[in-house]
Amino acid sequence: MSPDWLHTLRRRPLISLLKKKNQANGLVGVTLAPDGVAVAAVQRPSGQLPLLTAARFHAVEGVSGLDTALGVLAEDRDLRALPTSSVLAPGSFQLLLIDRPQVEEAELRSAVRWKIKDMIDFPVDDAVIDVFSIPGRGEAGRGDMLYVVAARRDKVRQQIDLLENHKFKLGVIDVPELAQRNIAALLGEDKTGVALLNLANDSSLLTLSRESTLYLSRQIDTGLNVVAPFETHSVSEESLTSEGTDDLDLTLDGIADEQRQAMDGIVLEIQRSLDYYESHFRQAPVNSLVIAPLRRRVPGLVDYFASSLGLQVRELDLSAVLETAVDLPAELQAQCWYAIGAGLRVG
């Protein structure tokens, strides 16, 4: 399915925002964020785990910094030689879950555009859109639903220009939710359903997926800077190992009320999402929460979520689900999280 917005932005068509499969031997994921540029190159050897051949993060300040960082990265011809999947930055698009309009396929985008015009926070005439469906609703006797990506045309154009000015072979523009879904698809828990939580600095992203299908995503306005500010000292390793984790007061000893409230807020959002996933999509309960690699350690976090939610909770090390040809410390995994997810795209 060819998205209308790509044709309005360029005279020659790009690969679809969401639909086309990666037919190349490798893919470079690129994210452009206010704090830096992340790139990750992933190869898909037949019958083997994906191979991460590059993962880099350049801290920057402002658009001019992004341009400079991309220029440095573009000096690596191996990166430029592969198709690029670039992820839209939060704030440049909205992801909406709607009932599928009852129209023919040829009329779907026009109908969706009309349906969302009062649901987005910018003029619909300035929006470029794409859609992807959620399977299985009809089998459950309920109407089909769609996710709609509504992106700001000027933001998309700016991102395309930045990449193409440095000769990156842009093939796909994606969204963080689907990049995170690509990582979730590698997890053993994905077979029965998994909740995956990425605690970024200023916000968090929760996705609920099963068998490589994204069912639900939720942006949470609380991030690592509140949960674990640099100046706060969490419980010691000695306390965790000697006292156990049954008593949350011991597990979270020394954590300020603001942090505790923030963590309670995240727990509430996760529980609401789990309930919605079960009832609205008629899926079996999710038993596992996986926490994406963190930019800094938060002792007691796993135990807190496990005790509060009654789920199996673990932190993810991407080295366990990927073959890596590069050193991959937890901080770099966190910085390149969405870039790696974009590089893992297969459909």
Sine and cosine of phi, psi and omega as CSV:
sin_phi,cos_phi,sin_psi,cos_psi,sin_omega,cos_omega
0.00,0.00,0.80,-0.60,-0.11,-0.99
-0.99,-0.13,0.88,-0.47,-0.07,-1.00
-0.94,0.33,0.70,-0.71,-0.06,-1.00
-0.90,0.43,-0.53,0.85,-0.12,-0.99
-0.93,0.36,-0.54,0.84,0.01,-1.00
-0.91,0.42,-0.58,0.82,0.01,-1.00
-0.95,0.31,-0.48,0.88,0.04,-1.00
-0.98,0.22,-0.37,0.93,-0.02,-1.00
-1.00,0.00,-0.44,0.90,-0.05,-1.00
-0.65,-0.76,0.45,-0.89,0.06,-1.00
-0.97,0.23,-0.54,0.84,0.07,-1.00
-0.98,-0.20,0.61,-0.79,-0.10,-0.99
-0.96,0.28,0.59,-0.81,0.18,-0.98
-1.00,-0.08,0.19,-0.98,0.18,-0.98
-0.89,0.45,0.49,-0.87,-0.04,-1.00
-0.83,0.55,0.49,-0.87,0.08,-1.00
-0.83,0.56,-0.64,0.77,-0.16,-0.99
-0.77,-0.64,-0.35,0.94,-0.32,-0.95
-0.99,-0.15,-0.63,0.77,-0.16,-0.99
-0.93,0.36,0.51,-0.86,0.05,-1.00
-1.00,0.00,0.49,-0.87,0.07,-1.00
-0.97,0.22,0.94,-0.33,-0.02,-1.00
-0.99,-0.10,-0.08,1.00,-0.04,-1.00
-0.99,0.12,0.20,-0.98,0.04,-1.00
-0.96,0.28,-0.31,0.95,-0.01,-1.00
-0.40,-0.92,0.23,-0.97,-0.02,-1.00
-0.54,-0.84,0.65,-0.76,0.05,-1.00
-0.97,-0.26,0.85,-0.53,0.10,-1.00
-1.00,-0.04,0.69,-0.73,-0.01,-1.00
-0.73,-0.68,0.76,-0.65,0.14,-0.99
-0.85,-0.52,0.67,-0.74,0.03,-1.00
-0.89,-0.45,0.93,-0.37,-0.05,-1.00
-0.78,-0.63,0.32,-0.95,-0.02,-1.00
-0.83,0.56,-0.46,0.89,-0.04,-1.00
-0.99,-0.11,-0.14,0.99,0.02,-1.00
0.24,-0.97,0.13,-0.99,0.04,-1.00
-0.95,-0.32,0.76,-0.65,0.06,-1.00
-0.87,-0.49,0.66,-0.75,0.08,-1.00
-0.74,-0.67,0.53,-0.85,0.06,-1.00
-0.52,-0.85,0.76,-0.65,0.04,-1.00
-0.96,-0.29,0.78,-0.62,-0.06,-1.00
-0.79,-0.61,0.74,-0.67,0.13,-0.99
-0.94,-0.33,0.44,-0.90,-0.04,-1.00
-0.86,-0.50,0.97,0.23,0.05,-1.00
-0.88,0.48,0.67,-0.74,-0.04,-1.00
-0.87,0.49,0.79,-0.62,0.07,-1.00
0.96,0.28,0.18,0.98,-0.03,-1.00
-0.80,-0.60,0.18,-0.98,0.11,-0.99
-0.91,0.42,0.50,-0.87,0.12,-0.99
-0.83,0.56,0.57,-0.82,-0.04,-1.00
-0.93,-0.36,0.88,-0.47,0.05,-1.00
-1.00,0.03,0.91,-0.41,-0.07,-1.00
-0.98,-0.21,-0.22,0.97,0.03,-1.00
-0.39,-0.92,0.62,-0.79,0.10,-1.00
-0.46,-0.89,0.91,-0.42,-0.07,-1.00
-0.65,-0.76,0.54,-0.84,0.06,-1.00
-0.71,-0.70,0.77,-0.64,0.05,-1.00
-0.89,-0.46,0.91,-0.42,0.07,-1.00
-0.93,0.36,0.67,-0.74,-0.05,-1.00
-0.61,-0.79,0.15,-0.99,0.13,-0.99
-0.72,-0.70,0.90,-0.44,0.10,-1.00
0.98,0.18,0.10,-0.99,-0.04,-1.00
-0.90,0.44,-0.62,0.78,0.01,-1.00
-0.89,0.46,-0.57,0.82,0.05,-1.00
-0.92,0.39,-0.61,0.79,0.06,-1.00
-0.87,0.48,-0.69,0.72,-0.02,-1.00
-0.89,0.46,-0.68,0.73,0.01,-1.00
-0.90,0.44,-0.71,0.71,-0.01,-1.00
-0.89,0.45,-0.66,0.75,0.03,-1.00
-0.90,0.44,-0.58,0.81,0.05,-1.00
-0.89,0.46,-0.64,0.77,0.04,-1.00
-0.91,0.41,-0.71,0.70,-0.01,-1.00
-0.91,0.42,-0.55,0.84,-0.04,-1.00
-0.93,0.38,-0.24,0.97,0.06,-1.00
-0.93,0.36,-0.31,0.95,0.05,-1.00
-1.00,0.08,0.97,-0.24,-0.07,-1.00
-0.91,0.41,-0.45,0.89,0.03,-1.00
-0.90,0.44,-0.60,0.80,0.04,-1.00
-0.94,0.33,-0.67,0.74,-0.02,-1.00
-0.93,0.36,-0.38,0.93,-0.09,-1.00
-0.97,0.23,-0.36,0.93,-0.05,-1.00
-1.00,-0.09,0.46,-0.89,0.12,-0.99
-0.87,0.50,0.55,-0.84,-0.05,-1.00
-0.93,-0.37,0.72,-0.70,0.16,-0.99
-0.93,-0.37,0.90,-0.43,-0.05,-1.00
-0.95,-0.32,0.66,-0.75,-0.08,-1.00
-0.98,-0.18,0.75,-0.66,0.06,-1.00
-0.91,0.42,0.64,-0.77,0.00,-1.00
-0.98,0.20,0.57,-0.82,0.12,-0.99
-0.81,0.59,0.64,-0.77,-0.05,-1.00
0.99,-0.12,-0.30,0.95,0.02,-1.00
-0.99,-0.12,-0.02,1.00,-0.01,-1.00
-0.39,-0.92,0.22,-0.98,0.16,-0.99
-0.79,-0.61,0.60,-0.80,0.05,-1.00
-0.93,-0.36,0.87,-0.49,-0.11,-0.99
-0.87,-0.49,0.65,-0.76,0.08,-1.00
-0.97,-0.26,0.88,-0.47,-0.08,-1.00
-0.72,-0.70,0.33,-0.95,0.19,-0.98
-0.94,0.34,0.65,-0.76,0.00,-1.00
-0.92,0.38,0.82,-0.57,0.08,-1.00
-0.86,0.52,0.64,-0.77,-0.03,-1.00
-1.00,0.10,0.96,0.28,-0.01,-1.00
-0.70,-0.71,0.21,-0.98,0.08,-1.00
-0.92,0.38,0.40,-0.92,-0.05,-1.00
-0.82,0.57,-0.63,0.78,-0.04,-1.00
-0.91,0.42,-0.38,0.93,-0.04,-1.00
-0.98,-0.22,0.03,1.00,-0.16,-0.99
-0.88,0.48,-0.75,0.66,-0.09,-1.00
-0.91,0.41,-0.62,0.78,0.05,-1.00
-0.89,0.45,-0.66,0.75,0.01,-1.00
-0.92,0.39,-0.64,0.77,0.03,-1.00
-0.90,0.43,-0.68,0.73,0.00,-1.00
-0.85,0.53,-0.69,0.73,0.01,-1.00
-0.92,0.39,-0.63,0.78,-0.08,-1.00
-0.92,0.38,-0.55,0.84,-0.10,-0.99
-0.99,-0.10,0.02,1.00,-0.15,-0.99
-0.86,0.51,-0.48,0.88,0.03,-1.00
-0.98,-0.19,0.14,0.99,-0.05,-1.00
-0.96,-0.27,-0.21,0.98,-0.02,-1.00
-0.96,-0.29,0.37,-0.93,-0.11,-0.99
-0.99,-0.13,0.39,0.92,0.11,-0.99
-0.54,-0.84,0.33,-0.94,-0.08,-1.00
-0.85,0.52,0.70,-0.71,-0.04,-1.00
-0.90,0.44,-0.45,0.89,0.04,-1.00
-0.92,0.40,-0.35,0.94,0.03,-1.00
-1.00,-0.08,0.11,0.99,-0.08,-1.00
-0.99,-0.17,0.58,-0.81,0.22,-0.98
-0.91,-0.42,0.69,-0.73,-0.18,-0.98
-0.78,-0.63,0.42,-0.91,0.21,-0.98
-0.55,-0.83,0.29,-0.96,-0.07,-1.00
-0.69,-0.72,0.45,-0.89,0.22,-0.98
-0.58,-0.82,0.56,-0.83,-0.15,-0.99
-0.99,-0.10,0.28,-0.96,0.09,-1.00
-0.93,-0.36,0.89,-0.46,-0.09,-1.00
-0.97,0.24,0.32,-0.95,0.18,-0.98
1.00,-0.04,-0.21,0.98,-0.03,-1.00
-0.91,0.41,-0.66,0.75,-0.01,-1.00
-0.89,0.46,-0.62,0.79,0.02,-1.00
-0.90,0.45,-0.45,0.89,0.02,-1.00
-1.00,0.00,0.14,0.99,0.03,-1.00
0.98,0.22,0.39,0.92,-0.02,-1.00
-0.82,-0.57,0.36,-0.93,-0.04,-1.00
-0.92,0.39,0.48,-0.87,0.03,-1.00
-0.92,0.40,0.48,-0.87,0.06,-1.00
-0.82,-0.58,0.38,-0.93,0.00,-1.00
-0.76,-0.65,0.56,-0.83,0.30,-0.95
-1.00,-0.08,0.70,-0.71,0.02,-1.00
-0.89,-0.45,0.82,-0.57,0.15,-0.99
-0.99,-0.11,0.90,-0.45,0.05,-1.00
-0.91,-0.41,0.95,-0.32,-0.09,-1.00
-0.95,-0.31,0.50,-0.87,0.08,-1.00
-0.96,0.27,0.84,-0.54,-0.08,-1.00
-0.83,0.56,-0.68,0.73,-0.06,-1.00
-0.93,0.37,-0.56,0.83,0.02,-1.00
-0.93,0.36,-0.65,0.76,0.02,-1.00
-0.91,0.42,-0.70,0.71,0.00,-1.00
-0.88,0.48,-0.66,0.75,0.01,-1.00
-0.89,0.46,-0.66,0.75,-0.01,-1.00
-0.92,0.39,-0.68,0.73,0.05,-1.00
-0.87,0.50,-0.71,0.70,-0.03,-1.00
-0.89,0.46,-0.69,0.73,-0.01,-1.00
-0.85,0.52,-0.71,0.71,-0.04,-1.00
-0.95,0.31,-0.70,0.72,-0.07,-1.00
-0.96,0.28,-0.46,0.89,0.07,-1.00
-0.90,0.44,-0.38,0.93,0.03,-1.00
-0.96,-0.30,0.32,0.95,0.18,-0.98
0.94,0.35,0.37,0.93,0.15,-0.99
-0.96,0.29,0.64,-0.77,-0.06,-1.00
-1.00,0.05,0.98,0.20,-0.09,-1.00
-0.91,0.41,0.85,-0.52,0.00,-1.00
-0.89,-0.45,-0.48,0.88,-0.10,-0.99
-0.63,-0.78,0.63,-0.78,0.24,-0.97
-0.90,-0.44,0.81,-0.58,-0.12,-0.99
-0.82,-0.58,-0.06,-1.00,0.01,-1.00
-0.81,-0.58,0.43,-0.90,-0.05,-1.00
-0.84,0.54,-0.58,0.81,-0.04,-1.00
-0.87,0.49,-0.65,0.76,0.00,-1.00
-0.98,0.19,-0.52,0.86,0.10,-0.99
-0.89,0.46,-0.66,0.75,0.03,-1.00
-0.93,0.36,-0.60,0.80,0.08,-1.00
-0.86,0.51,-0.61,0.80,0.01,-1.00
-0.88,0.47,-0.59,0.81,0.05,-1.00
-0.96,0.29,-0.67,0.74,0.01,-1.00
-0.84,0.54,-0.54,0.84,-0.03,-1.00
-0.90,0.43,-0.32,0.95,0.02,-1.00
-0.99,0.10,-0.22,0.98,-0.13,-0.99
-1.00,0.09,0.57,-0.82,0.05,-1.00
-0.87,0.49,-0.54,0.84,-0.02,-1.00
-0.92,0.38,-0.29,0.96,-0.05,-1.00
-0.89,0.45,-0.38,0.92,-0.04,-1.00
-0.90,0.45,-0.58,0.82,-0.03,-1.00
-0.94,-0.35,-0.10,0.99,0.00,-1.00
0.89,-0.45,0.74,-0.67,-0.06,-1.00
-0.62,-0.78,0.63,-0.78,0.17,-0.99
-0.99,-0.15,0.79,-0.61,-0.02,-1.00
-0.85,-0.53,0.83,-0.55,-0.08,-1.00
-0.89,-0.45,0.84,-0.55,0.09,-1.00
-0.95,-0.32,0.93,-0.37,0.05,-1.00
-1.00,-0.01,1.00,-0.09,0.09,-1.00
-0.99,0.12,-0.04,-1.00,-0.09,-1.00
-0.89,0.46,-0.76,0.64,-0.15,-0.99
-0.95,-0.31,-0.18,0.98,0.00,-1.00
-0.40,-0.92,0.06,-1.00,0.01,-1.00
-0.70,-0.72,0.43,-0.90,0.07,-1.00
-0.82,-0.57,0.82,-0.57,0.08,-1.00
-0.94,-0.34,0.77,-0.64,0.10,-0.99
-0.83,-0.57,0.59,-0.81,0.10,-0.99
-0.88,-0.48,0.88,-0.48,-0.08,-1.00
-0.64,-0.77,0.34,-0.94,0.03,-1.00
-0.48,-0.88,0.76,-0.65,0.00,-1.00
0.76,0.65,0.77,0.64,0.08,-1.00
0.93,0.36,0.17,0.99,0.02,-1.00
-0.96,-0.28,0.80,-0.59,0.09,-1.00
-0.99,0.16,0.87,-0.50,0.03,-1.00
-0.99,-0.16,-0.64,0.77,-0.12,-0.99
-0.49,-0.87,0.62,-0.78,0.12,-0.99
-0.70,-0.72,0.48,-0.88,0.01,-1.00
-0.56,-0.83,0.82,-0.57,0.13,-0.99
-1.00,0.10,0.77,-0.64,-0.03,-1.00
-0.91,-0.42,0.80,-0.61,-0.09,-1.00
-0.99,0.14,0.63,0.78,0.06,-1.00
-0.65,-0.76,0.74,-0.67,-0.04,-1.00
-0.75,-0.66,-0.21,-0.98,-0.10,-1.00
-0.90,0.44,-0.50,0.87,-0.04,-1.00
-0.91,0.42,-0.39,0.92,0.08,-1.00
-1.00,-0.08,-0.68,0.74,-0.03,-1.00
-0.91,0.42,-0.63,0.77,-0.05,-1.00
-0.58,-0.82,0.95,0.32,0.05,-1.00
-0.89,0.46,0.45,-0.89,-0.09,-1.00
-0.85,0.52,-0.57,0.82,-0.13,-0.99
-0.99,0.16,-0.10,0.99,-0.06,-1.00
-1.00,-0.10,0.68,-0.73,0.03,-1.00
-0.97,-0.24,0.84,-0.55,0.00,-1.00
-1.00,0.09,-0.04,-1.00,0.02,-1.00
-0.87,0.50,0.54,-0.84,-0.04,-1.00
-0.97,0.23,0.38,-0.93,0.07,-1.00
-0.87,0.50,-0.62,0.79,-0.01,-1.00
-0.88,0.47,-0.63,0.77,-0.01,-1.00
-0.91,0.41,-0.64,0.77,-0.02,-1.00
-0.91,0.42,-0.65,0.76,-0.09,-1.00
-0.99,0.15,-0.53,0.85,-0.08,-1.00
-1.00,0.04,-0.55,0.83,-0.08,-1.00
-1.00,-0.10,-0.27,0.96,-0.06,-1.00
0.99,0.11,-0.11,-0.99,-0.10,-0.99
-0.78,-0.62,0.25,0.97,-0.02,-1.00
-0.94,0.33,-0.57,0.82,-0.04,-1.00
-0.99,-0.12,0.91,-0.42,-0.06,-1.00
-0.91,0.40,-0.49,0.87,0.02,-1.00
-0.89,0.46,-0.59,0.81,0.06,-1.00
-0.95,0.31,-0.68,0.73,-0.03,-1.00
-0.88,0.48,-0.60,0.80,-0.07,-1.00
-0.95,-0.31,0.44,0.90,0.01,-1.00
-0.84,0.55,0.77,-0.64,0.04,-1.00
1.00,0.02,-0.06,1.00,0.00,-1.00
-1.00,0.07,0.73,-0.68,-0.07,-1.00
-0.94,0.35,0.35,-0.94,0.00,-1.00
-0.85,0.53,-0.61,0.79,0.00,-1.00
-0.88,0.47,-0.64,0.77,0.03,-1.00
-0.93,0.38,-0.69,0.73,0.00,-1.00
-0.87,0.49,-0.69,0.73,0.02,-1.00
-0.90,0.44,-0.63,0.78,0.03,-1.00
-0.89,0.45,-0.69,0.73,0.00,-1.00
-0.92,0.39,-0.60,0.80,0.08,-1.00
-0.89,0.47,-0.63,0.78,0.02,-1.00
-0.90,0.44,-0.65,0.76,0.04,-1.00
-0.91,0.41,-0.69,0.73,0.04,-1.00
-0.85,0.53,-0.69,0.72,0.00,-1.00
-0.88,0.47,-0.68,0.74,0.01,-1.00
-0.91,0.42,-0.63,0.77,0.03,-1.00
-0.90,0.43,-0.72,0.69,-0.03,-1.00
-0.89,0.45,-0.67,0.74,0.05,-1.00
-0.87,0.49,-0.65,0.76,-0.01,-1.00
-0.92,0.39,-0.66,0.75,0.03,-1.00
-0.89,0.46,-0.68,0.74,0.01,-1.00
-0.90,0.44,-0.67,0.74,-0.01,-1.00
-0.91,0.40,-0.66,0.75,0.01,-1.00
-0.85,0.52,-0.71,0.71,-0.02,-1.00
-0.93,0.37,-0.73,0.69,-0.12,-0.99
-0.98,0.19,-0.67,0.74,-0.12,-0.99
-0.98,0.18,-0.59,0.81,-0.03,-1.00
-0.97,-0.24,0.00,1.00,0.03,-1.00
0.80,0.60,0.75,0.66,0.02,-1.00
-0.97,-0.23,0.43,-0.91,0.09,-1.00
-0.90,0.44,0.49,-0.87,-0.02,-1.00
-0.84,0.54,0.62,-0.79,0.11,-0.99
-0.99,0.13,0.75,-0.66,-0.05,-1.00
-0.96,-0.27,-0.10,1.00,-0.14,-0.99
-0.76,-0.66,0.69,-0.73,0.17,-0.98
-0.88,-0.47,0.83,-0.56,0.04,-1.00
-0.94,-0.35,0.77,-0.64,0.00,-1.00
-0.99,-0.17,0.80,-0.60,0.01,-1.00
-0.89,0.45,0.40,-0.92,0.03,-1.00
-0.79,0.61,0.64,-0.76,-0.07,-1.00
-0.98,-0.20,0.52,-0.85,0.02,-1.00
-0.94,0.33,-0.37,0.93,0.13,-0.99
-0.46,-0.89,0.47,-0.88,-0.10,-1.00
-0.93,0.35,0.57,-0.82,0.06,-1.00
-0.78,-0.63,1.00,0.08,-0.01,-1.00
-0.83,0.55,0.68,-0.73,0.03,-1.00
1.00,-0.02,-0.18,0.98,-0.10,-1.00
-0.91,0.41,-0.74,0.67,-0.03,-1.00
-0.87,0.50,-0.71,0.70,-0.02,-1.00
-0.91,0.42,-0.60,0.80,0.02,-1.00
-0.89,0.46,-0.75,0.66,0.00,-1.00
-0.90,0.43,-0.65,0.76,-0.01,-1.00
-0.88,0.47,-0.71,0.71,-0.02,-1.00
-0.94,0.35,-0.60,0.80,-0.06,-1.00
-0.97,0.24,-0.53,0.85,-0.10,-0.99
-0.96,-0.26,-0.29,0.96,-0.06,-1.00
0.93,0.36,0.52,0.86,-0.01,-1.00
-0.91,-0.41,0.30,-0.95,0.23,-0.97
-0.98,0.21,0.83,-0.56,-0.09,-1.00
-0.81,-0.58,0.68,-0.73,0.08,-1.00
-0.50,-0.86,0.41,-0.91,0.15,-0.99
-1.00,0.02,0.60,-0.80,-0.05,-1.00
-1.00,-0.07,0.69,-0.72,0.21,-0.98
-0.93,-0.38,0.92,-0.39,-0.06,-1.00
-0.88,0.48,-0.37,0.93,0.03,-1.00
-0.90,0.44,-0.30,0.95,0.00,-1.00
-0.99,0.11,-0.28,0.96,-0.04,-1.00
-0.87,-0.50,-0.04,1.00,0.03,-1.00
-0.77,-0.64,0.53,-0.85,0.30,-0.95
-0.99,0.15,0.67,-0.75,-0.05,-1.00
-0.80,-0.61,0.69,-0.72,0.09,-1.00
-0.97,-0.23,0.17,0.99,-0.03,-1.00
-0.70,-0.71,0.40,-0.92,0.14,-0.99
-0.91,0.42,0.67,-0.74,-0.13,-0.99
-0.68,-0.73,0.94,0.35,0.07,-1.00
-0.91,0.42,0.32,-0.95,-0.10,-1.00
-0.85,0.53,-0.65,0.76,-0.03,-1.00
-0.89,0.46,-0.67,0.74,0.02,-1.00
-0.92,0.38,-0.61,0.79,0.08,-1.00
-0.85,0.52,-0.69,0.73,0.01,-1.00
-0.91,0.41,-0.68,0.74,-0.02,-1.00
-0.91,0.41,-0.56,0.83,-0.06,-1.00
-0.98,-0.22,0.26,0.96,-0.12,-0.99
-0.79,0.61,-0.83,0.56,-0.06,-1.00
-0.96,0.26,-0.50,0.86,0.07,-1.00
-0.91,0.42,-0.66,0.75,0.05,-1.00
-0.91,0.42,-0.68,0.74,0.05,-1.00
-0.87,0.50,-0.64,0.77,0.04,-1.00
-0.92,0.40,-0.62,0.79,0.02,-1.00
-0.93,0.36,-0.33,0.94,0.01,-1.00
-1.00,0.06,-0.01,1.00,-0.07,-1.00
-0.85,0.53,0.76,-0.65,0.11,-0.99
-0.77,-0.63,-0.14,0.99,-0.01,-1.00
-0.10,-1.00,0.00,0.00,0.00,0.00
